[in-house]
Amino acid sequence: MAMVNKLPRVELLAPAGNLEKLEIAVNYGADAVYLSGKDFSLRNFSDNFSIEQLSAAIQTAHQHRVKVYVACNIYSRNSEQKAIQAFFEKLGTLSPDAVIIADPGIFLLARKVIPKIPFHLSTQANTTNYNAAQFWLNLGIKRVNVARELSLAEIAEISANCSVELEAFVHGAMCISYSGRCLLSSFMANRESNRGLCAHPCRWKYAVMEETRPGQYMPLLEDKRGTFIFNSRDLCMIEHIPEMIESGIKSLKIEGRMKGIHYLASTTNVYRQAIDAYYANPSGYRVKSHWIRALSVLNHRGYSTGFYFDDPGQISPNFNPSESSAQFIFLAKIIERQESRTVNVAVRNKISRGDAVEILKPARPPMEDRILDIINPDKQSVPVAQPGSMVTLKLNHDHSPNDLIRKPEV
C-alpha cells in the first residue's frame, strides 16, 4: 500500500456537455473534463461547444488547473475528412490537453495536423489486451480507455505488460451492446450510434405478441412505465475505489455528458471525496454512508459493478427499475451571494416559500436548510418561483455560488 502513495494520483475525469457543466465539474472536484465540439463526437445531442466556446472552456479549466480532453471519437465517412481536418487546425490553436479518438483514419489525420497535442484512445476502439494497447502506444497514443467488457484482473494484466496510461469508467450508464456497437438505433430510427446519434431504443417500451394472436400483447415483467428487456444496470464503483486504483488505472471516468448538473455535481463530489479518502489512508479506506445516499437518490437504472469482477449477475438486465427512480427534485443553482443568508439563484423547478431543502456543496455531505422567503426581480416577496426565473432566496444558512438546491420528491 505504501508504494501506491508514491505513484501519481489517479485522475478523476468528469463529463462537460456545456460551459455550465464544465464549471460545475471544476467546482466539485474534477481533475479533468471531457467535452467536444459541435460535431464528430458520440454525444451530438448534448449542447457541446463551438470553437469560441471551446477556447473559453479551456481557459476556464486551466485557470483552475483542470485538464480538458476534446472528444473526436466518431467513425467518420469520406465526406467528413476535410471538415475534420479544418476542425483540428482550429483546435490546435487552443491547446487542449488531449484529443480522444477511436477511428484510425482520424488518428492518422490528427497526428499530421496537431502532432504536439496528446492523443487518447476511446473505449469505442475496443482495446481488450496488452498487445493491442502496445500497438497503440507504439503509434503515439498516450492513454487508452479500455473496453468496458474487461475485468479488473484483465486491466491489471494490461497495466503490467504495457506502459500506456489506462482509463476506465467508474460510474454511469452502460450500453447493452458489445463496446457500444449497437445496431438497434440504426435499424429502428435511422440514427447511427457510433456517429453520436443513438436514439437509445434499448430504453423504449416493448411487449411480446404471438404470431397467431395479432394485437394481443403477452404480459412480461413490467411496471406502469413498460417493460425493460434491454434495461442494463448503471455502473457504480464507489465501494471499489481501492481495487480500481490498484489495478493500474490512471483515470477514473464518470459517464454522462447529457446528464444534468445535479447528477454531475453529486457524482463528481462523491468520487472526489472517495479518491481523496483512499490516498489519505489506503489500508483504512471505508465507504461513507452519505456517499451511498448521494448516489442512490439520483435517477438510475439500478447499480452494478459491470464486468469488473466477472460476476454474470451484475450485467443481467434490471427488471425492476421503479426501485431506482430519483428521490429529489433539483430546484436551483446559486449564482451569487448577496448578503448573509441571502442568495441569487437560477430556478430550474418550482420553489415555494417554506420548502425544506438540501444544499449540495463541494467536499461535504448535503446541508439541510429551508426557504424562508422568495424575492422577485421587482424586490417583492412572492410565495413561489417558477422554472426559468431568477430570484433571491432567504435561507437559514450561508451558501456559495454553484451550490445546488434540491428538495425531496413527495
C-alpha positions in Angstrom: 0.0 0.0 0.0 2.8 2.4 0.8 4.1 2.3 -2.8 0.7 3.5 -4.0 1.2 6.9 -2.4 4.5 7.3 -4.3 2.7 6.9 -7.6 0.9 9.8 -9.4 -2.6 10.1 -8.0 -5.4 8.7 -10.1 -7.3 11.3 -12.1 -11.0 12.0 -11.7 -12.4 12.7 -15.2 -15.9 14.2 -15.4 -18.2 15.0 -18.3 -18.8 18.5 -19.5 -21.7 18.8 -22.0 -21.6 22.6 -22.0 -19.9 25.5 -20.2 -22.2 25.4 -17.2 -21.4 21.7 -16.7 -17.7 22.4 -17.0 -17.9 25.0 -14.2 -19.8 22.5 -12.0 -17.3 19.7 -12.7 -14.4 22.1 -11.8 -16.2 23.3 -8.7 -17.0 19.9 -7.4 -13.5 18.5 -7.7 -12.8 17.1 -11.2 -9.1 16.8 -12.2 -10.0 16.8 -15.8 -13.1 17.1 -18.1 -14.0 15.6 -21.4 -16.1 17.5 -23.9 -16.5 18.0 -27.7 -17.1 20.4 -30.5 -20.4 20.6 -32.2 -19.6 17.7 -34.5 -17.5 14.4 -34.6 -18.2 13.1 -31.1 -20.6 10.4 -29.8 -22.9 12.8 -28.0 -24.3 15.0 -30.7 -27.5 15.7 -28.6 -25.6 17.4 -25.8 -25.1 21.1 -26.2 -21.3 20.8 -27.0 -19.0 23.6 -27.8 -18.3 26.0 -30.7 -14.7 26.8 -31.3 -15.1 30.1 -29.4 -16.8 28.2 -26.5 -14.0 25.6 -26.6 -11.5 28.4 -26.2 -13.4 29.8 -23.2 -13.8 26.4 -21.7 -10.1 25.5 -21.9 -9.1 28.9 -20.5 -11.6 28.4 -17.6 -10.4 24.9 -16.8 -6.7 25.8 -17.0 -7.2 28.7 -14.6 -8.3 26.0 -12.1 -5.5 23.6 -13.1 -8.1 21.2 -14.6 -7.3 19.4 -17.9 -9.5 19.4 -20.9 -9.8 16.4 -23.3 -11.7 17.0 -26.6 -13.6 14.1 -28.0 -13.5 13.4 -31.7 -14.4 9.8 -31.5 -16.9 9.1 -34.2 -16.2 6.6 -37.0 -16.0 9.0 -39.9 -17.1 8.9 -43.6 -15.3 10.1 -46.7 -17.3 13.3 -46.9 -16.2 14.4 -43.4 -12.4 14.2 -43.9 -11.9 17.9 -44.9 -14.2 19.1 -42.2 -12.3 17.1 -39.5 -9.0 18.4 -40.8 -10.3 22.0 -40.6 -11.6 21.3 -37.0 -8.2 20.0 -36.0 -6.5 23.1 -37.5 -8.6 25.3 -35.3 -8.4 23.1 -32.3 -4.6 23.1 -32.5 -4.5 26.8 -31.7 -6.5 26.2 -28.4 -4.0 23.8 -26.7 -6.4 21.2 -25.2 -4.6 18.7 -23.0 -5.6 15.7 -25.3 -7.9 14.7 -28.1 -9.9 11.5 -27.8 -10.0 9.4 -30.9 -11.4 6.0 -32.0 -11.2 6.0 -35.8 -7.6 5.0 -37.1 -8.1 7.4 -40.0 -8.9 10.3 -37.7 -5.9 9.4 -35.6 -3.7 9.4 -38.7 -5.1 12.8 -39.7 -4.7 14.2 -36.2 -1.0 13.1 -36.0 -0.4 15.1 -39.1 -2.4 18.3 -38.2 -1.9 18.5 -34.5 1.2 16.4 -33.6 2.0 18.2 -30.4 -1.3 17.5 -28.7 -1.5 14.2 -26.8 -3.9 11.5 -28.1 -6.2 9.3 -26.0 -7.9 6.2 -27.5 -11.7 6.0 -27.0 -13.3 2.9 -25.5 -15.0 2.7 -28.9 -11.7 1.3 -30.2 -12.4 -1.8 -28.1 -8.9 -2.4 -26.6 -9.1 -5.7 -24.8 -5.5 -6.9 -24.4 -2.0 -5.7 -23.7 -0.7 -6.3 -27.3 -3.4 -4.1 -28.7 -2.5 -1.5 -26.0 1.2 -1.7 -27.0 0.2 -1.4 -30.7 -1.5 2.0 -30.0 1.3 3.1 -27.7 3.9 2.4 -30.5 1.8 4.6 -32.8 1.8 7.5 -30.4 -1.3 7.1 -28.2 -0.7 8.3 -24.7 -3.7 6.9 -23.0 -6.2 4.0 -23.7 -9.8 4.0 -22.4 -10.1 0.2 -22.2 -13.1 -1.8 -23.4 -16.0 -1.9 -20.9 -16.1 -5.7 -21.1 -12.8 -6.2 -19.2 -12.4 -7.3 -15.6 -10.1 -5.5 -13.2 -7.8 -8.6 -13.4 -7.5 -8.2 -17.1 -6.9 -4.4 -16.8 -4.2 -5.1 -14.2 -2.6 -7.5 -16.7 -2.6 -4.9 -19.4 -1.0 -2.4 -17.0 1.7 -4.9 -16.0 2.6 -5.5 -19.7 2.3 -2.1 -21.3 3.3 1.4 -20.1 0.4 3.2 -21.8 -1.9 5.1 -19.4 -5.2 3.4 -18.7 -8.6 5.0 -18.3 -11.8 3.2 -17.3 -15.3 4.1 -16.3 -16.1 4.3 -12.6 -19.8 5.4 -12.8 -22.7 5.9 -15.2 -24.9 4.3 -17.9 -23.8 1.2 -19.7 -24.7 0.1 -23.2 -26.4 -3.3 -23.8 -24.2 -3.9 -26.8 -20.6 -5.0 -27.0 -18.4 -1.9 -26.7 -21.3 0.3 -27.8 -21.6 -1.4 -31.2 -25.4 -1.5 -31.3 -27.4 -1.6 -34.5 -30.9 -1.1 -32.9 -30.8 2.7 -33.3 -29.8 2.4 -37.0 -32.5 -0.1 -37.8 -35.3 1.4 -35.8 -34.6 5.1 -36.0 -32.1 5.5 -38.8 -29.7 7.1 -36.3 -26.3 5.6 -36.1 -25.0 5.0 -32.5 -21.3 5.2 -33.5 -21.8 8.6 -35.0 -23.3 10.3 -32.0 -26.9 9.9 -33.0 -28.1 6.9 -30.8 -31.8 7.1 -30.1 -31.4 4.7 -27.1 -34.0 2.1 -28.3 -32.8 -0.2 -25.5 -34.8 2.1 -23.1 -38.0 2.1 -25.1 -41.1 0.2 -24.0 -41.6 -3.3 -25.5 -44.2 -6.0 -25.5 -44.4 -9.6 -26.8 -47.0 -10.7 -29.4 -47.7 -14.2 -30.5 -47.9 -14.7 -34.3 -51.4 -16.2 -34.4 -52.8 -13.6 -32.0 -52.2 -10.2 -33.6 -52.9 -7.3 -31.4 -52.8 -9.4 -28.2 -49.9 -8.4 -26.1 -48.5 -11.0 -23.8 -47.6 -10.0 -20.3 -43.9 -9.6 -19.3 -42.4 -8.5 -16.0 -43.2 -4.8 -16.1 -44.3 -1.8 -14.1 -46.5 1.2 -15.1 -43.8 2.6 -17.4 -43.4 -0.5 -19.5 -41.1 -3.5 -20.0 -37.4 -3.5 -19.7 -36.0 -6.3 -21.9 -32.8 -4.4 -22.6 -32.5 -2.4 -19.4 -28.8 -2.6 -18.5 -28.0 -1.5 -15.0 -25.8 1.5 -14.4 -22.2 1.2 -13.2 -21.3 2.3 -9.7 -17.8 1.5 -8.3 -17.9 3.7 -5.2 -17.3 0.7 -3.0 -14.3 -0.5 -5.0 -12.1 2.6 -5.4 -9.0 0.7 -4.0 -9.4 -2.1 -6.4 -9.6 0.2 -9.4 -6.6 2.3 -8.4 -4.5 -0.8 -7.5 -5.3 -2.4 -10.9 -3.2 0.3 -12.6 -5.9 2.5 -13.9 -4.7 6.1 -14.1 -8.0 7.9 -14.8 -11.5 7.1 -13.4 -14.1 8.4 -15.8 -17.7 9.4 -15.0 -20.2 8.8 -17.8 -22.8 11.4 -18.6 -22.2 14.4 -20.9 -26.0 14.5 -21.5 -26.9 14.3 -17.8 -27.9 17.4 -15.8 -25.8 19.4 -13.3 -27.4 17.8 -10.3 -26.1 14.4 -11.5 -22.7 15.9 -12.3 -22.3 17.7 -9.1 -23.4 14.7 -7.0 -21.2 12.1 -8.7 -18.1 14.3 -9.0 -18.4 15.3 -5.4 -18.7 11.7 -4.1 -15.9 10.3 -6.2 -13.6 13.3 -5.3 -14.1 12.6 -1.6 -13.7 8.8 -2.1 -10.4 9.2 -4.0 -9.0 11.6 -1.5 -10.0 9.3 1.4 -8.2 6.4 -0.3 -4.9 8.4 -0.6 -5.2 9.7 2.9 -5.4 6.2 4.3 -5.2 3.4 1.7 -5.4 0.5 4.1 -8.2 2.1 6.1 -10.5 3.1 3.1 -14.1 2.8 4.1 -17.2 3.8 2.1 -19.2 6.5 3.9 -22.9 6.3 4.2 -23.5 9.7 2.8 -21.7 8.8 -0.4 -24.0 5.8 -0.9 -27.0 8.0 -0.2 -25.8 10.8 -2.6 -25.6 8.3 -5.5 -28.8 6.3 -4.6 -31.1 9.3 -4.7 -30.1 10.1 -8.3 -32.1 8.8 -11.2 -30.5 5.5 -12.3 -31.5 2.1 -13.6 -30.1 0.0 -10.7 -26.4 -0.1 -9.8 -23.9 -2.8 -10.6 -20.2 -3.4 -10.8 -20.5 -4.2 -14.5 -17.8 -6.6 -15.9 -15.1 -5.7 -13.4 -15.5 -8.8 -11.2 -16.6 -11.4 -13.7 -20.0 -11.7 -12.0 -22.7 -12.5 -14.5 -25.4 -11.3 -12.1 -24.0 -7.8 -12.3 -24.6 -7.5 -16.1 -28.1 -9.0 -16.2 -31.0 -6.6 -17.1 -32.7 -4.7 -14.2 -36.3 -5.8 -14.5 -37.5 -3.6 -11.6 -36.3 -0.1 -12.4 -39.0 1.5 -10.3 -36.8 0.9 -7.3 -34.1 3.2 -8.8 -36.1 6.4 -9.6 -34.9 9.8 -8.4 -35.8 10.8 -4.9 -35.0 14.5 -5.1 -36.1 17.4 -7.3 -33.4 19.8 -8.4 -34.7 23.3 -7.7 -32.0 25.9 -8.4 -28.4 26.8 -8.8 -26.9 29.5 -6.6 -25.5 32.3 -8.8 -24.2 34.7 -6.2 -24.3 35.5 -2.6 -25.9 38.9 -1.8 -25.6 39.2 2.0 -25.8 36.9 5.0 -28.1 34.0 4.3 -29.4 35.6 1.1 -28.5 34.3 -2.4 -29.5 34.9 -6.0 -30.5 31.7 -7.9 -31.4 30.4 -11.3 -34.6 28.4 -10.8 -34.9 25.1 -12.5 -38.0 23.7 -10.9 -40.8 25.3 -8.9 -39.7 26.7 -5.5 -42.2 27.5 -2.7 -41.7 29.6 0.4 -41.3 27.2 3.3 -39.8 24.4 1.3 -37.4 22.1 3.3 -34.4 21.7 1.1 -30.9 20.3 0.9 -27.9 22.3 -0.4 -25.2 20.4 -2.3 -21.7 21.7 -1.6 -18.2 20.6 -2.6 -16.3 18.2 -0.3 -19.0 17.7 2.2 -22.4 16.0 2.8 -25.6 17.9 1.8 -26.7 20.6 4.2 -30.3 20.9 5.3 -32.0 24.3 5.1 -35.3 25.9 4.5 -36.6 28.6 2.0 -37.6 31.5 4.3 -38.6 33.9 1.6 -38.6 34.4 -2.2 -37.9 37.9 -3.6 -38.6 38.5 -7.3 -36.7 41.0 -9.5 -39.1 43.7 -8.6 -38.0 43.3 -4.9 -41.4 41.9 -3.9 -41.8 38.9 -1.6 -43.7 36.1 -3.5 -44.9 32.7 -2.4 -43.4 30.7 -5.4 -40.7 31.0 -8.0 -41.2 29.4 -11.4 -38.7 27.5 -13.6 -36.6 29.7 -15.8 -36.8 32.7 -13.4 -34.0 34.5 -11.4 -35.0 35.2 -7.8 -33.4 36.0 -4.5 -33.8 33.4 -1.7 -33.5 33.9 2.1 -32.4 30.8 4.0 -31.3 29.8 7.4 -27.6 29.4 6.5 -24.9 31.0 4.2 -24.2 29.4 0.9 -21.9 29.9 -2.1 -22.1 30.2 -5.9 -22.5 26.9 -7.7 -24.1 25.3 -4.6 -27.2 23.4 -5.7 -30.6 23.4 -4.1 -32.9 20.4 -4.1 -35.9 19.0 -2.2 -37.3 15.5 -1.5 -39.8 14.3 -4.1 -43.2 13.8 -2.5 
